[in-house]
């Protein structure tokens, strides 16, 4: 994992603890006492998903197991943190999504559930899905696939179906559905390209493809394939313009201000 990001987060936590002494023990428990970002993530997710049926101590072991077995989970998580920092005007510190944003917590919990699903541990994967839905009002099927650099802003009401695929550097606002049309089984959910932005309340339904760098306007109902670099709006959605060429995603070092 990227040591520079972890060091930046530790420095932010130290500064926050000094500026608000009432929360000093909170920042110590969630960030400063941990040896690595992976260990801190396992603690944080276990804390927010804690339940009498599966307590935090057991959850932390499961999450740590997944992070150790698949380094791509941690790498994607770090890109997610940087995505929030780069794209969300309300996010002025890397620890903000890590500690406070339920979209981040829901997404990282899904990454663990997806790993469990791939290991054939569907029962536990479904448990994670249920707890995420209960805690965050976010319902993502464990089989759904997400790339890296994802920002799920506000997150409340997000629904993602089993065969949905979301590419890299995608931004999704609240009350979005990536769902099916209710007809048939098999591949029945959308495929979202890289660098797409999906506005609040948009519904993208069926096994359709949304091309890279597309912008889906808030409240739109998308039922057909969307060509790359376009903007769609309406019910049903229609192409209403061309989306600007997406800027290349910053590398992690660039996001952290490394100009070397």
Secondary structure, 3 states (H helix, E strand, C coil): CCHHHHHHHHHHHHHHHHHCHHHHHHHHHHHHCCCCHHHHHHHHHHHHHCECCECHHHHHHHHHHHHHHCHHHHHHHHHHHHHHHHHCCCCCCHHHHHHHCHHHHHHHHHHHHHHHHHCCCHHHHHHHHHHHHHHHCCEECCCCEECCCCEECCCCCCEECCCCEECCCCEECCCCEEECCCCCCCCCCCEECCCCEECCCCEEECCCEECCCCEECCCCEECCCECCCEEEECECCEEEEECCCCCCCCCHHHHCCCCC
